[in-house]
Every structure is written in C-alpha cells, then in structure tokens.
Amino acid sequence: MEFEIDQGKFLSALALAQTVADKRSTMPVLANVLINAHKDGHVVFSATDMMISLTESVPAEVKSPGALTLAVRSLYGVTRTLPDRPIRVRALDNHWAQLTVGRNEFKLMGTAHSDFPELPDPSGLEFTAAVGHALADLIQKTQFSVSTDDARVNLNGVLFECDGESATMVSTDGHRLTKYSAPFTGPKLAKGIIIPRKGMVEIRKVLDRIDGPVELAVDGQHFFVRAGALLLSVKLNNVTFPPYQQVIPSSHKRRVTALRDELLGVLRRAEVMAPEKTATVRLEIGDGSLKLTADNPDLGVAHQEIEVDYAGDTLVAGFNARYLIEVLEVIDTPKIYLEFQNELDPCVIRPVEGPDFLGVVMPMRI
C-alpha cells in the first residue's frame, strides 16, 4: 500500500476517527484506525468502538492499493505536527507504516487489517434526506439532560420519535426532563428509538462538519447518518424509555413570566454561592417578584431579586440551579414561563413564544 494525501484532509479524517476509537478496550485493535487505499483514487478511514462506527472516504493519489491499521492517537499526534504539505504513506513489512513529508520520516507499528472488526453495512436500507442543522438543533436542546449513570441504561440516551414530517427528542436523568418537537423531514419510525449519549456526541461532531443536507436510515439495530463520503452508525440502546408523558404536569396553579436573560443571570450568580454538590437555591415567588437565595455555610449567603409578571399566592421551593440554567441556556426566546403547582412539585420551563420546547425540573427540599 502506498498513497499521497493532503495533510489537512488526512488530519481531519483522523481527528474524527480518534474520537470514535476505543483506547481503553480489551481489544487493542479498537484503538486503531483502518486505512484502506483503493486503486480508484481514494482512501477510506474507519474507526469503531463496537457501539459507534465511522467511515470516511478521502481523495488521494494511490500508488498501490492495500490496507492496514495504525494506532489512531499516535498517528493523529504525528500528523498534526507536520507541515502543511502532501504526506506519503507507505506500508512496510510486518504491518509497519512509513510517513514521509519532505525530509521528515516516521515509522509506526500497525496490525493486519484482517484483525479489524466488520462494521455495520447499510446496503439495502432506504435513506431519507434531512436538514443537518435541524437534527443538530434537536440534539443540542436535549443532550444535556441525558443520564450519565451507566447503570441506568434506559436513561443513557435520547428518545427520538419521527413521523417523517416532524420529530421529537426527549431525555431525562430522573431529576429533570427535556422535550423538544420541531418540523423535521426524516425516516418514518413505527416507534421511538433510543440513541445513546456517546452516539449523540459523535453525531453532533459529524453535523458540525457538514454544511448542507444529510441522509438518515434506521435498521432496528443502528441509526445511520450519511453525508457525502462520510458514514456514521450508532448502535441503538435496546431498552424501553420510561413513560415520559407521566412526568410532565398536565396543569399548573401558578405561572410566572420572566425575562430569560435576567433570570439566567441571577441563577448563574447564585450558583457560584450555592453548595457545590447540590447547587441548591431557594426560590420565593410573590406578587411581581422572584427572590433567589443561595446559602452556603462555607461561603456565605446571596440574595437577589428580579421583577416578574405574576400575581398569586406566594410559593417557596428549592431547585438545583445548574438544572435550571441548562434549560434556560437552550431557549432562544426573550421571555419564558415558569409553571408550578405546589412547593414539592416540579417546575416546568417553556418559551412564551417559539418552539415546542419544555424542561421539567424536580424540586429539592430546603
């Protein structure tokens, strides 16, 4: 195998591959990138951790076809330090590879390409065109509330529902829930699928590189994203998502209208003073005002107050400031609603005008 490739394109392909490759697996080959040079003038880079798989085809001047695998982290580290000039890659005996740029030469130890696992094949699937930034927006508005507790597999991903014309994503970690629906042209799904947390991160990275439409497909086991010469597959979580509709309050006794930026500002300041582990803050809502208190025995006390549109009984409740902040950060409208029942009931946050979005945050005892 021997080929010459543009340094920037080589580096870009390796940068994406190294985020997928598994450096801690008991299978050493999963820390490698499979490099397959084809005689028709392109090189295919592949990486997988057995849950997420990525292939990308990059044009190159192929002298002789062939394949081998190399440790992607080392290869990326070498490549990014090289000058912006064409890189010549040549396979040597015993699965070694030689990289040459001008008078610079590096030799890296690799493994046989036959050791690399077979990747999911979407051949025969019907792909549906979708708007990349619309999918990225769905992920961005729900990704933050996915559970990071690996023991709770059914909460370790986002629920994705799509009827071909609109889509809904829902995520929860048991302490808060986020739901976002938007017009979306995508695959028609008979039932919702659960895209795992790491899969969402990698999909976002792919979408950030794409300026234009993408294609999506689902085969029951995998979610595929294809954009030109790049293909990403994500193994779906084969579990049942909790009945999220039961968590969303169907009504409210109290509705507060607040300026999103003003509320976000006082919460960020309160979080600095709140207890580090729980980030607990005290909300007191009365006629025309919202008072926010953060009390930390190790730091001190912070009292803040903002004007809000509210007339009704006073309500005092405790919440995790970080959870409230993360919901407000993904809302783009200037005004938001805070909806409450009683002190020990969840708070629902939604935009006054705008997308079909809501965040549910469970209360904390104060």
Contacts in CASP RR format, 6 or more apart in sequence:
PFRMAT RR
TARGET T0000
AUTHOR 0000-0000-0000
METHOD contacts of the structure
MODEL  1
MEFEIDQGKFLSALALAQTVADKRSTMPVLANVLINAHKDGHVVFSATDM
MISLTESVPAEVKSPGALTLAVRSLYGVTRTLPDRPIRVRALDNHWAQLT
VGRNEFKLMGTAHSDFPELPDPSGLEFTAAVGHALADLIQKTQFSVSTDD
ARVNLNGVLFECDGESATMVSTDGHRLTKYSAPFTGPKLAKGIIIPRKGM
VEIRKVLDRIDGPVELAVDGQHFFVRAGALLLSVKLNNVTFPPYQQVIPS
SHKRRVTALRDELLGVLRRAEVMAPEKTATVRLEIGDGSLKLTADNPDLG
VAHQEIEVDYAGDTLVAGFNARYLIEVLEVIDTPKIYLEFQNELDPCVIR
PVEGPDFLGVVMPMRI
1 35 0 8 1.000
1 37 0 8 1.000
1 64 0 8 1.000
1 65 0 8 1.000
1 66 0 8 1.000
1 67 0 8 1.000
1 68 0 8 1.000
1 89 0 8 1.000
1 90 0 8 1.000
1 91 0 8 1.000
2 37 0 8 1.000
2 62 0 8 1.000
2 63 0 8 1.000
2 64 0 8 1.000
2 88 0 8 1.000
2 89 0 8 1.000
2 90 0 8 1.000
2 91 0 8 1.000
3 37 0 8 1.000
3 41 0 8 1.000
3 43 0 8 1.000
3 60 0 8 1.000
3 61 0 8 1.000
3 62 0 8 1.000
3 63 0 8 1.000
3 88 0 8 1.000
3 89 0 8 1.000
4 60 0 8 1.000
4 61 0 8 1.000
4 63 0 8 1.000
4 86 0 8 1.000
4 87 0 8 1.000
4 88 0 8 1.000
4 89 0 8 1.000
5 43 0 8 1.000
5 58 0 8 1.000
5 60 0 8 1.000
5 61 0 8 1.000
5 86 0 8 1.000
5 87 0 8 1.000
5 89 0 8 1.000
6 60 0 8 1.000
6 86 0 8 1.000
6 87 0 8 1.000
7 79 0 8 1.000
7 82 0 8 1.000
7 83 0 8 1.000
7 84 0 8 1.000
7 85 0 8 1.000
7 86 0 8 1.000
7 87 0 8 1.000
7 101 0 8 1.000
8 84 0 8 1.000
9 58 0 8 1.000
9 59 0 8 1.000
10 58 0 8 1.000
10 79 0 8 1.000
10 87 0 8 1.000
11 76 0 8 1.000
11 79 0 8 1.000
11 80 0 8 1.000
12 209 0 8 1.000
13 45 0 8 1.000
13 56 0 8 1.000
13 58 0 8 1.000
14 33 0 8 1.000
14 45 0 8 1.000
14 72 0 8 1.000
14 75 0 8 1.000
14 76 0 8 1.000
14 79 0 8 1.000
15 76 0 8 1.000
16 47 0 8 1.000
16 54 0 8 1.000
16 56 0 8 1.000
16 205 0 8 1.000
16 206 0 8 1.000
16 209 0 8 1.000
16 230 0 8 1.000
17 33 0 8 1.000
17 45 0 8 1.000
17 46 0 8 1.000
17 47 0 8 1.000
17 54 0 8 1.000
17 56 0 8 1.000
17 72 0 8 1.000
17 76 0 8 1.000
18 33 0 8 1.000
18 47 0 8 1.000
18 72 0 8 1.000
18 73 0 8 1.000
18 76 0 8 1.000
19 201 0 8 1.000
19 202 0 8 1.000
19 205 0 8 1.000
20 47 0 8 1.000
20 48 0 8 1.000
20 49 0 8 1.000
20 52 0 8 1.000
20 53 0 8 1.000
20 54 0 8 1.000
20 202 0 8 1.000
21 30 0 8 1.000
21 31 0 8 1.000
21 32 0 8 1.000
21 33 0 8 1.000
21 47 0 8 1.000
21 48 0 8 1.000
21 49 0 8 1.000
21 72 0 8 1.000
21 73 0 8 1.000
22 30 0 8 1.000
22 31 0 8 1.000
22 48 0 8 1.000
22 49 0 8 1.000
22 50 0 8 1.000
23 31 0 8 1.000
23 73 0 8 1.000
25 31 0 8 1.000
25 49 0 8 1.000
25 50 0 8 1.000
27 50 0 8 1.000
27 117 0 8 1.000
28 111 0 8 1.000
29 69 0 8 1.000
29 111 0 8 1.000
29 115 0 8 1.000
29 116 0 8 1.000
29 117 0 8 1.000
30 48 0 8 1.000
30 49 0 8 1.000
30 50 0 8 1.000
30 117 0 8 1.000
31 71 0 8 1.000
31 72 0 8 1.000
31 73 0 8 1.000
32 47 0 8 1.000
32 69 0 8 1.000
32 70 0 8 1.000
32 71 0 8 1.000
32 72 0 8 1.000
32 110 0 8 1.000
32 111 0 8 1.000
32 116 0 8 1.000
33 45 0 8 1.000
33 46 0 8 1.000
33 47 0 8 1.000
33 69 0 8 1.000
33 70 0 8 1.000
33 72 0 8 1.000
33 75 0 8 1.000
34 44 0 8 1.000
34 45 0 8 1.000
34 46 0 8 1.000
34 47 0 8 1.000
34 67 0 8 1.000
34 68 0 8 1.000
34 69 0 8 1.000
34 113 0 8 1.000
34 116 0 8 1.000
35 43 0 8 1.000
35 44 0 8 1.000
35 45 0 8 1.000
35 67 0 8 1.000
35 68 0 8 1.000
35 69 0 8 1.000
35 70 0 8 1.000
35 89 0 8 1.000
35 97 0 8 1.000
36 43 0 8 1.000
36 44 0 8 1.000
36 45 0 8 1.000
36 46 0 8 1.000
36 66 0 8 1.000
36 67 0 8 1.000
36 113 0 8 1.000
37 43 0 8 1.000
37 60 0 8 1.000
37 62 0 8 1.000
37 64 0 8 1.000
37 65 0 8 1.000
37 66 0 8 1.000
37 67 0 8 1.000
38 44 0 8 1.000
38 62 0 8 1.000
38 65 0 8 1.000
39 62 0 8 1.000
39 64 0 8 1.000
39 65 0 8 1.000
40 62 0 8 1.000
41 59 0 8 1.000
41 60 0 8 1.000
41 61 0 8 1.000
41 62 0 8 1.000
42 57 0 8 1.000
42 58 0 8 1.000
42 59 0 8 1.000
42 60 0 8 1.000
42 62 0 8 1.000
42 229 0 8 1.000
43 57 0 8 1.000
43 58 0 8 1.000
43 59 0 8 1.000
43 60 0 8 1.000
43 62 0 8 1.000
44 55 0 8 1.000
44 56 0 8 1.000
44 57 0 8 1.000
44 58 0 8 1.000
45 54 0 8 1.000
45 55 0 8 1.000
45 56 0 8 1.000
45 57 0 8 1.000
45 58 0 8 1.000
46 53 0 8 1.000
46 54 0 8 1.000
46 55 0 8 1.000
46 116 0 8 1.000
46 119 0 8 1.000
47 53 0 8 1.000
47 54 0 8 1.000
47 72 0 8 1.000
48 54 0 8 1.000
48 117 0 8 1.000
48 119 0 8 1.000
50 117 0 8 1.000
50 235 0 8 1.000
51 196 0 8 1.000
51 198 0 8 1.000
51 199 0 8 1.000
51 234 0 8 1.000
51 235 0 8 1.000
52 198 0 8 1.000
52 199 0 8 1.000
52 202 0 8 1.000
52 232 0 8 1.000
52 233 0 8 1.000
52 234 0 8 1.000
52 235 0 8 1.000
53 119 0 8 1.000
53 120 0 8 1.000
53 232 0 8 1.000
53 233 0 8 1.000
54 202 0 8 1.000
54 206 0 8 1.000
54 230 0 8 1.000
54 231 0 8 1.000
54 232 0 8 1.000
54 233 0 8 1.000
55 119 0 8 1.000
55 230 0 8 1.000
55 231 0 8 1.000
56 229 0 8 1.000
56 230 0 8 1.000
56 231 0 8 1.000
57 229 0 8 1.000
57 230 0 8 1.000
58 229 0 8 1.000
66 91 0 8 1.000
66 113 0 8 1.000
67 113 0 8 1.000
68 91 0 8 1.000
68 95 0 8 1.000
68 97 0 8 1.000
68 110 0 8 1.000
68 111 0 8 1.000
68 112 0 8 1.000
68 113 0 8 1.000
69 95 0 8 1.000
69 110 0 8 1.000
69 111 0 8 1.000
69 112 0 8 1.000
69 113 0 8 1.000
69 115 0 8 1.000
69 116 0 8 1.000
70 97 0 8 1.000
70 108 0 8 1.000
70 109 0 8 1.000
70 110 0 8 1.000
71 108 0 8 1.000
71 109 0 8 1.000
71 110 0 8 1.000
74 108 0 8 1.000
75 108 0 8 1.000
78 99 0 8 1.000
78 106 0 8 1.000
78 108 0 8 1.000
79 87 0 8 1.000
79 99 0 8 1.000
82 99 0 8 1.000
82 101 0 8 1.000
82 104 0 8 1.000
83 101 0 8 1.000
85 101 0 8 1.000
85 102 0 8 1.000
86 101 0 8 1.000
87 99 0 8 1.000
87 100 0 8 1.000
87 101 0 8 1.000
88 98 0 8 1.000
88 99 0 8 1.000
88 100 0 8 1.000
88 101 0 8 1.000
89 97 0 8 1.000
89 98 0 8 1.000
89 99 0 8 1.000
90 97 0 8 1.000
90 98 0 8 1.000
90 100 0 8 1.000
91 97 0 8 1.000
91 98 0 8 1.000
92 98 0 8 1.000
92 107 0 8 1.000
95 109 0 8 1.000
95 110 0 8 1.000
95 111 0 8 1.000
95 112 0 8 1.000
96 107 0 8 1.000
96 108 0 8 1.000
96 109 0 8 1.000
96 110 0 8 1.000
97 107 0 8 1.000
97 108 0 8 1.000
97 110 0 8 1.000
98 105 0 8 1.000
98 106 0 8 1.000
98 107 0 8 1.000
98 108 0 8 1.000
99 105 0 8 1.000
99 106 0 8 1.000
99 107 0 8 1.000
99 108 0 8 1.000
100 106 0 8 1.000
119 233 0 8 1.000
120 219 0 8 1.000
120 221 0 8 1.000
120 222 0 8 1.000
120 224 0 8 1.000
120 233 0 8 1.000
120 235 0 8 1.000
122 217 0 8 1.000
122 219 0 8 1.000
122 222 0 8 1.000
122 224 0 8 1.000
122 226 0 8 1.000
122 231 0 8 1.000
122 233 0 8 1.000
125 217 0 8 1.000
125 218 0 8 1.000
125 219 0 8 1.000
125 224 0 8 1.000
126 187 0 8 1.000
126 217 0 8 1.000
127 215 0 8 1.000
127 216 0 8 1.000
127 217 0 8 1.000
127 224 0 8 1.000
127 226 0 8 1.000
128 164 0 8 1.000
128 185 0 8 1.000
128 186 0 8 1.000
128 187 0 8 1.000
128 215 0 8 1.000
128 216 0 8 1.000
128 217 0 8 1.000
129 185 0 8 1.000
129 186 0 8 1.000
129 213 0 8 1.000
129 214 0 8 1.000
129 215 0 8 1.000
130 184 0 8 1.000
130 185 0 8 1.000
130 186 0 8 1.000
130 213 0 8 1.000
130 214 0 8 1.000
130 215 0 8 1.000
130 216 0 8 1.000
131 184 0 8 1.000
131 185 0 8 1.000
131 212 0 8 1.000
131 213 0 8 1.000
131 214 0 8 1.000
132 207 0 8 1.000
132 210 0 8 1.000
132 212 0 8 1.000
132 213 0 8 1.000
132 214 0 8 1.000
133 207 0 8 1.000
133 212 0 8 1.000
134 182 0 8 1.000
134 183 0 8 1.000
134 184 0 8 1.000
135 184 0 8 1.000
135 203 0 8 1.000
135 207 0 8 1.000
135 214 0 8 1.000
135 216 0 8 1.000
135 225 0 8 1.000
136 204 0 8 1.000
136 207 0 8 1.000
136 208 0 8 1.000
137 182 0 8 1.000
138 160 0 8 1.000
138 167 0 8 1.000
138 169 0 8 1.000
138 180 0 8 1.000
138 182 0 8 1.000
138 184 0 8 1.000
139 158 0 8 1.000
139 169 0 8 1.000
139 200 0 8 1.000
139 203 0 8 1.000
139 204 0 8 1.000
139 207 0 8 1.000
140 204 0 8 1.000
140 330 0 8 1.000
141 169 0 8 1.000
141 178 0 8 1.000
141 180 0 8 1.000
141 330 0 8 1.000
141 357 0 8 1.000
142 158 0 8 1.000
142 169 0 8 1.000
142 170 0 8 1.000
142 171 0 8 1.000
142 178 0 8 1.000
142 179 0 8 1.000
142 180 0 8 1.000
143 158 0 8 1.000
143 171 0 8 1.000
143 197 0 8 1.000
143 200 0 8 1.000
143 201 0 8 1.000
143 204 0 8 1.000
144 171 0 8 1.000
144 178 0 8 1.000
144 326 0 8 1.000
144 330 0 8 1.000
145 171 0 8 1.000
145 172 0 8 1.000
145 173 0 8 1.000
145 176 0 8 1.000
145 177 0 8 1.000
145 178 0 8 1.000
145 323 0 8 1.000
145 326 0 8 1.000
145 359 0 8 1.000
146 155 0 8 1.000
146 156 0 8 1.000
146 157 0 8 1.000
146 158 0 8 1.000
146 171 0 8 1.000
146 172 0 8 1.000
146 173 0 8 1.000
146 197 0 8 1.000
146 200 0 8 1.000
147 155 0 8 1.000
147 156 0 8 1.000
147 157 0 8 1.000
147 172 0 8 1.000
147 173 0 8 1.000
147 174 0 8 1.000
147 197 0 8 1.000
148 156 0 8 1.000
148 173 0 8 1.000
148 197 0 8 1.000
149 155 0 8 1.000
149 156 0 8 1.000
149 173 0 8 1.000
150 156 0 8 1.000
152 173 0 8 1.000
153 237 0 8 1.000
153 239 0 8 1.000
154 194 0 8 1.000
154 237 0 8 1.000
154 239 0 8 1.000
154 240 0 8 1.000
154 241 0 8 1.000
154 242 0 8 1.000
155 171 0 8 1.000
155 172 0 8 1.000
155 173 0 8 1.000
155 174 0 8 1.000
155 242 0 8 1.000
156 196 0 8 1.000
156 197 0 8 1.000
156 237 0 8 1.000
157 171 0 8 1.000
157 194 0 8 1.000
157 195 0 8 1.000
157 196 0 8 1.000
157 197 0 8 1.000
157 200 0 8 1.000
157 237 0 8 1.000
158 169 0 8 1.000
158 170 0 8 1.000
158 171 0 8 1.000
158 194 0 8 1.000
158 195 0 8 1.000
158 197 0 8 1.000
158 200 0 8 1.000
159 168 0 8 1.000
159 169 0 8 1.000
159 170 0 8 1.000
159 171 0 8 1.000
159 192 0 8 1.000
159 193 0 8 1.000
159 194 0 8 1.000
159 241 0 8 1.000
159 244 0 8 1.000
160 167 0 8 1.000
160 168 0 8 1.000
160 169 0 8 1.000
160 189 0 8 1.000
160 192 0 8 1.000
160 193 0 8 1.000
160 194 0 8 1.000
160 195 0 8 1.000
160 223 0 8 1.000
161 167 0 8 1.000
161 168 0 8 1.000
161 169 0 8 1.000
161 170 0 8 1.000
161 189 0 8 1.000
161 191 0 8 1.000
161 192 0 8 1.000
162 168 0 8 1.000
162 184 0 8 1.000
162 186 0 8 1.000
162 187 0 8 1.000
162 188 0 8 1.000
162 189 0 8 1.000
162 192 0 8 1.000
163 188 0 8 1.000
163 189 0 8 1.000
164 184 0 8 1.000
164 185 0 8 1.000
164 186 0 8 1.000
164 187 0 8 1.000
164 188 0 8 1.000
165 183 0 8 1.000
165 184 0 8 1.000
165 185 0 8 1.000
166 181 0 8 1.000
166 182 0 8 1.000
166 183 0 8 1.000
166 184 0 8 1.000
167 181 0 8 1.000
167 182 0 8 1.000
167 184 0 8 1.000
167 186 0 8 1.000
168 179 0 8 1.000
168 180 0 8 1.000
168 181 0 8 1.000
169 179 0 8 1.000
169 180 0 8 1.000
170 177 0 8 1.000
170 178 0 8 1.000
170 179 0 8 1.000
170 180 0 8 1.000
170 241 0 8 1.000
170 244 0 8 1.000
171 177 0 8 1.000
171 178 0 8 1.000
172 178 0 8 1.000
172 242 0 8 1.000
172 244 0 8 1.000
172 247 0 8 1.000
174 362 0 8 1.000
175 320 0 8 1.000
175 323 0 8 1.000
175 361 0 8 1.000
175 362 0 8 1.000
176 320 0 8 1.000
176 323 0 8 1.000
176 327 0 8 1.000
176 359 0 8 1.000
176 360 0 8 1.000
176 361 0 8 1.000
176 362 0 8 1.000
177 244 0 8 1.000
177 247 0 8 1.000
177 248 0 8 1.000
177 359 0 8 1.000
177 360 0 8 1.000
178 327 0 8 1.000
178 330 0 8 1.000
178 357 0 8 1.000
178 358 0 8 1.000
178 359 0 8 1.000
178 360 0 8 1.000
179 244 0 8 1.000
179 248 0 8 1.000
179 357 0 8 1.000
179 358 0 8 1.000
179 359 0 8 1.000
179 360 0 8 1.000
180 355 0 8 1.000
180 356 0 8 1.000
180 357 0 8 1.000
181 355 0 8 1.000
181 356 0 8 1.000
181 357 0 8 1.000
182 355 0 8 1.000
182 356 0 8 1.000
186 216 0 8 1.000
187 216 0 8 1.000
187 217 0 8 1.000
187 218 0 8 1.000
189 218 0 8 1.000
192 241 0 8 1.000
193 218 0 8 1.000
193 220 0 8 1.000
193 223 0 8 1.000
193 236 0 8 1.000
194 236 0 8 1.000
194 237 0 8 1.000
194 239 0 8 1.000
194 241 0 8 1.000
195 203 0 8 1.000
195 223 0 8 1.000
195 234 0 8 1.000
195 236 0 8 1.000
195 237 0 8 1.000
196 234 0 8 1.000
196 235 0 8 1.000
196 236 0 8 1.000
196 237 0 8 1.000
199 234 0 8 1.000
202 232 0 8 1.000
202 234 0 8 1.000
203 225 0 8 1.000
203 232 0 8 1.000
203 234 0 8 1.000
206 214 0 8 1.000
206 225 0 8 1.000
206 227 0 8 1.000
206 230 0 8 1.000
206 232 0 8 1.000
207 214 0 8 1.000
207 225 0 8 1.000
209 227 0 8 1.000
209 230 0 8 1.000
210 227 0 8 1.000
210 230 0 8 1.000
212 227 0 8 1.000
213 227 0 8 1.000
214 225 0 8 1.000
214 226 0 8 1.000
214 227 0 8 1.000
215 224 0 8 1.000
215 225 0 8 1.000
215 226 0 8 1.000
215 227 0 8 1.000
216 223 0 8 1.000
216 224 0 8 1.000
216 225 0 8 1.000
216 226 0 8 1.000
217 223 0 8 1.000
217 224 0 8 1.000
217 226 0 8 1.000
218 224 0 8 1.000
218 236 0 8 1.000
220 236 0 8 1.000
221 235 0 8 1.000
221 236 0 8 1.000
221 238 0 8 1.000
222 233 0 8 1.000
222 234 0 8 1.000
222 235 0 8 1.000
222 236 0 8 1.000
223 233 0 8 1.000
223 234 0 8 1.000
223 236 0 8 1.000
224 231 0 8 1.000
224 232 0 8 1.000
224 233 0 8 1.000
224 234 0 8 1.000
225 231 0 8 1.000
225 232 0 8 1.000
225 233 0 8 1.000
225 234 0 8 1.000
226 232 0 8 1.000
247 346 0 8 1.000
247 360 0 8 1.000
248 348 0 8 1.000
248 358 0 8 1.000
248 360 0 8 1.000
249 339 0 8 1.000
249 341 0 8 1.000
249 345 0 8 1.000
249 346 0 8 1.000
249 348 0 8 1.000
249 360 0 8 1.000
251 341 0 8 1.000
252 339 0 8 1.000
252 340 0 8 1.000
252 341 0 8 1.000
252 348 0 8 1.000
253 313 0 8 1.000
253 340 0 8 1.000
253 341 0 8 1.000
253 342 0 8 1.000
254 285 0 8 1.000
254 310 0 8 1.000
254 312 0 8 1.000
254 313 0 8 1.000
254 315 0 8 1.000
254 339 0 8 1.000
254 340 0 8 1.000
254 341 0 8 1.000
255 310 0 8 1.000
255 337 0 8 1.000
255 338 0 8 1.000
255 339 0 8 1.000
255 340 0 8 1.000
256 285 0 8 1.000
256 290 0 8 1.000
256 308 0 8 1.000
256 309 0 8 1.000
256 310 0 8 1.000
256 337 0 8 1.000
256 338 0 8 1.000
256 339 0 8 1.000
256 340 0 8 1.000
257 308 0 8 1.000
257 309 0 8 1.000
257 310 0 8 1.000
257 335 0 8 1.000
257 336 0 8 1.000
257 337 0 8 1.000
257 352 0 8 1.000
258 290 0 8 1.000
258 306 0 8 1.000
258 308 0 8 1.000
258 309 0 8 1.000
258 335 0 8 1.000
258 336 0 8 1.000
258 338 0 8 1.000
259 306 0 8 1.000
259 334 0 8 1.000
259 335 0 8 1.000
260 328 0 8 1.000
260 331 0 8 1.000
260 333 0 8 1.000
260 334 0 8 1.000
260 335 0 8 1.000
260 336 0 8 1.000
260 351 0 8 1.000
261 334 0 8 1.000
262 306 0 8 1.000
263 290 0 8 1.000
263 306 0 8 1.000
263 328 0 8 1.000
263 336 0 8 1.000
264 325 0 8 1.000
264 328 0 8 1.000
264 329 0 8 1.000
266 292 0 8 1.000
266 304 0 8 1.000
266 306 0 8 1.000
267 281 0 8 1.000
267 292 0 8 1.000
267 321 0 8 1.000
267 324 0 8 1.000
267 325 0 8 1.000
267 328 0 8 1.000
268 325 0 8 1.000
269 302 0 8 1.000
269 304 0 8 1.000
270 281 0 8 1.000
270 292 0 8 1.000
270 293 0 8 1.000
270 294 0 8 1.000
270 302 0 8 1.000
270 304 0 8 1.000
270 321 0 8 1.000
271 279 0 8 1.000
271 281 0 8 1.000
271 294 0 8 1.000
271 321 0 8 1.000
271 322 0 8 1.000
271 325 0 8 1.000
272 294 0 8 1.000
272 302 0 8 1.000
273 294 0 8 1.000
273 295 0 8 1.000
273 296 0 8 1.000
273 299 0 8 1.000
273 300 0 8 1.000
273 301 0 8 1.000
273 302 0 8 1.000
274 280 0 8 1.000
274 281 0 8 1.000
274 294 0 8 1.000
274 296 0 8 1.000
274 321 0 8 1.000
275 296 0 8 1.000
278 320 0 8 1.000
278 364 0 8 1.000
279 320 0 8 1.000
279 321 0 8 1.000
279 322 0 8 1.000
279 323 0 8 1.000
280 294 0 8 1.000
280 318 0 8 1.000
280 319 0 8 1.000
280 320 0 8 1.000
280 321 0 8 1.000
280 364 0 8 1.000
280 366 0 8 1.000
281 292 0 8 1.000
281 293 0 8 1.000
281 294 0 8 1.000
281 318 0 8 1.000
281 319 0 8 1.000
281 320 0 8 1.000
281 321 0 8 1.000
281 324 0 8 1.000
282 292 0 8 1.000
282 293 0 8 1.000
282 294 0 8 1.000
282 295 0 8 1.000
282 316 0 8 1.000
282 317 0 8 1.000
282 318 0 8 1.000
282 366 0 8 1.000
283 290 0 8 1.000
283 291 0 8 1.000
283 292 0 8 1.000
283 315 0 8 1.000
283 316 0 8 1.000
283 317 0 8 1.000
283 318 0 8 1.000
283 319 0 8 1.000
284 290 0 8 1.000
284 291 0 8 1.000
284 292 0 8 1.000
284 293 0 8 1.000
284 314 0 8 1.000
284 315 0 8 1.000
284 316 0 8 1.000
285 291 0 8 1.000
285 308 0 8 1.000
285 310 0 8 1.000
285 314 0 8 1.000
285 315 0 8 1.000
285 316 0 8 1.000
285 338 0 8 1.000
285 340 0 8 1.000
286 310 0 8 1.000
286 312 0 8 1.000
286 313 0 8 1.000
286 314 0 8 1.000
286 315 0 8 1.000
287 310 0 8 1.000
287 311 0 8 1.000
287 312 0 8 1.000
288 307 0 8 1.000
288 308 0 8 1.000
288 309 0 8 1.000
288 310 0 8 1.000
288 311 0 8 1.000
289 305 0 8 1.000
289 306 0 8 1.000
289 307 0 8 1.000
289 308 0 8 1.000
289 310 0 8 1.000
290 305 0 8 1.000
290 306 0 8 1.000
290 307 0 8 1.000
290 308 0 8 1.000
290 310 0 8 1.000
291 303 0 8 1.000
291 304 0 8 1.000
291 305 0 8 1.000
292 302 0 8 1.000
292 303 0 8 1.000
292 304 0 8 1.000
292 305 0 8 1.000
292 306 0 8 1.000
293 301 0 8 1.000
293 302 0 8 1.000
293 303 0 8 1.000
293 304 0 8 1.000
294 301 0 8 1.000
294 302 0 8 1.000
294 321 0 8 1.000
295 301 0 8 1.000
295 302 0 8 1.000
315 340 0 8 1.000
315 342 0 8 1.000
315 343 0 8 1.000
316 343 0 8 1.000
316 366 0 8 1.000
317 340 0 8 1.000
317 343 0 8 1.000
317 344 0 8 1.000
317 347 0 8 1.000
317 363 0 8 1.000
317 366 0 8 1.000
318 343 0 8 1.000
318 363 0 8 1.000
318 364 0 8 1.000
318 365 0 8 1.000
318 366 0 8 1.000
319 347 0 8 1.000
319 361 0 8 1.000
319 363 0 8 1.000
319 364 0 8 1.000
320 361 0 8 1.000
320 364 0 8 1.000
323 361 0 8 1.000
324 347 0 8 1.000
324 349 0 8 1.000
324 361 0 8 1.000
327 349 0 8 1.000
327 359 0 8 1.000
327 361 0 8 1.000
328 336 0 8 1.000
328 349 0 8 1.000
330 357 0 8 1.000
331 349 0 8 1.000
331 351 0 8 1.000
331 357 0 8 1.000
332 351 0 8 1.000
332 354 0 8 1.000
332 355 0 8 1.000
333 351 0 8 1.000
333 352 0 8 1.000
333 353 0 8 1.000
333 354 0 8 1.000
335 351 0 8 1.000
335 352 0 8 1.000
335 353 0 8 1.000
336 349 0 8 1.000
336 350 0 8 1.000
336 351 0 8 1.000
336 352 0 8 1.000
337 348 0 8 1.000
337 349 0 8 1.000
337 350 0 8 1.000
337 351 0 8 1.000
337 352 0 8 1.000
338 347 0 8 1.000
338 348 0 8 1.000
338 349 0 8 1.000
339 347 0 8 1.000
339 348 0 8 1.000
339 349 0 8 1.000
339 350 0 8 1.000
340 347 0 8 1.000
340 348 0 8 1.000
343 363 0 8 1.000
344 363 0 8 1.000
344 365 0 8 1.000
345 363 0 8 1.000
346 360 0 8 1.000
346 361 0 8 1.000
346 362 0 8 1.000
346 363 0 8 1.000
347 360 0 8 1.000
347 361 0 8 1.000
347 363 0 8 1.000
348 358 0 8 1.000
348 359 0 8 1.000
348 360 0 8 1.000
349 358 0 8 1.000
349 359 0 8 1.000
349 360 0 8 1.000
349 361 0 8 1.000
350 357 0 8 1.000
350 358 0 8 1.000
350 359 0 8 1.000
351 357 0 8 1.000
END
